[in-house]
């Protein structure tokens, strides 16, 4: 089956709530949190009112008409926030599609889209134990801050400017 990539349509923005839940990193041996966690302000800002901000972009991965992954950005005061000009990025795949390179392809498409739209950088926050750290590093993200559990990373979209 072929995976296709496209912009998420406004009538599909409610899917971002589900993808926010899928983006929550669960260390091995831990239980997934109750879905009500999505109502907490620090998580609801990833999906509420999506499409209203100048950096609200989303690219979806789709297979047979089913959205199986998404990468989206917003300028928001989230865990990965660095400044008022830099969008924060979130990425999530349905569990059975992880580890197949789909996330890397989504990320490359989003980095290109942001650059084409005049953004000079994008940031994210990732748990240190998350295997996705290696993907972010391979795509050019570097640490700008960290605490005991998380890394805040930034990708310069104009590295030779």
C-alpha positions in Angstrom: 0.0 0.0 0.0 1.2 3.4 -0.9 1.6 6.2 1.6 0.7 9.6 0.3 1.5 13.0 1.8 -0.8 16.1 1.7 -1.9 19.1 3.6 -4.5 18.3 6.2 -7.8 19.9 5.2 -9.6 22.3 7.6 -12.5 19.8 8.1 -9.9 17.3 9.3 -8.3 19.5 12.0 -10.2 17.6 14.7 -7.8 14.7 14.0 -5.1 16.8 15.6 -6.6 16.0 19.0 -6.1 12.3 18.4 -2.6 12.9 17.0 -1.7 15.0 20.1 -2.6 12.0 22.2 -0.5 9.7 20.0 2.4 12.1 20.3 2.6 11.6 24.1 5.8 9.7 24.7 5.1 6.6 26.8 8.3 5.0 28.2 8.6 1.2 28.0 6.5 -0.5 30.8 4.3 2.6 31.4 0.6 2.8 30.8 -0.9 5.4 28.4 -2.6 8.2 30.3 -6.3 8.7 30.3 -7.5 10.6 27.2 -8.8 13.4 29.5 -5.2 14.6 29.7 -5.8 16.2 26.4 -8.1 18.8 28.1 -5.1 20.2 30.0 -4.1 23.6 28.7 -0.5 22.6 28.0 -1.8 19.9 25.6 -5.0 21.5 24.2 -3.0 24.4 22.7 -1.6 21.9 20.2 -5.1 21.5 18.5 -7.6 24.1 19.8 -8.3 26.8 17.1 -5.8 25.2 14.7 -5.8 27.0 11.4 -6.1 30.5 12.9 -2.4 31.3 13.3 0.1 32.4 10.8 2.3 29.4 11.4 -0.5 26.8 11.6 0.6 24.2 9.0 -0.1 20.5 8.9 1.0 17.8 6.6 -0.7 14.4 6.8 0.5 10.9 5.8 -2.4 8.9 4.4 -2.9 5.3 3.4 -6.1 4.1 1.7 -7.9 7.2 2.7 -6.9 6.9 6.4 -4.7 9.6 8.0 -2.0 7.6 9.7 0.4 10.4 10.7 0.7 14.2 10.9 3.3 16.8 11.5 2.1 20.3 12.5 3.4 23.6 13.6 2.1 26.6 15.5 3.6 29.6 17.2 2.6 28.7 20.7 3.9 28.8 24.3 4.4 25.0 24.5 7.2 22.9 25.8 9.4 23.6 22.8 8.8 27.4 22.7 11.9 29.4 22.0 10.5 32.8 20.8 7.5 34.6 19.2 8.8 34.1 15.7 9.7 30.4 15.8 6.9 27.9 15.2 6.9 24.8 17.5 6.6 21.4 15.8 4.6 18.3 16.8 4.7 15.0 15.0 2.8 11.8 15.5 2.1 8.5 13.8 -0.4 5.8 14.5 1.7 3.3 16.4 1.8 0.5 13.8 3.3 2.9 11.3 6.2 4.0 13.4 9.8 3.1 12.5 9.2 2.9 8.7 10.6 6.3 7.7 7.2 8.0 7.4 8.1 10.4 10.1 11.3 11.4 8.4 9.5 12.1 5.2 6.8 14.1 7.0 9.5 16.2 8.7 11.4 16.9 5.5 8.2 18.1 3.8 7.4 20.3 6.8 10.9 21.8 7.0 10.7 22.6 3.3 7.2 24.2 3.7 8.2 26.4 6.6 11.3 27.6 4.7 9.2 28.4 1.6 6.9 30.4 3.8 9.7 32.5 5.2 10.4 30.9 8.6 14.0 30.8 9.6 13.8 28.1 12.3 11.5 25.6 13.9 11.6 24.2 17.4 10.4 21.1 19.3 10.6 19.5 22.7 11.4 15.8 23.0 11.8 13.4 25.9 15.4 12.3 26.2 14.3 8.7 26.2 12.4 9.0 22.9 13.9 7.2 20.0 12.8 10.1 17.7 15.8 12.1 19.1 18.0 10.4 16.5 15.7 11.4 13.7 15.6 15.0 14.8 19.4 15.1 15.0 19.7 13.6 11.5 17.4 16.3 10.2 19.6 19.0 11.6 18.0 19.8 14.9 20.3 20.8 17.7 19.8 21.3 21.4 19.2 24.8 22.7 18.1 23.8 26.2 17.4 20.8 28.3 16.2 19.6 31.7 16.3 16.2 33.4 13.8 14.7 31.1 13.5 16.8 28.0 15.5 18.4 25.2 14.4 21.6 23.5 15.8 21.5 19.9 15.8 23.9 17.1 16.4 23.5 13.3 17.9 26.4 11.4 16.0 26.5 8.1 18.6 28.8 6.5 21.9 27.3 7.7 24.1 29.1 5.2 22.4 32.5 5.3 
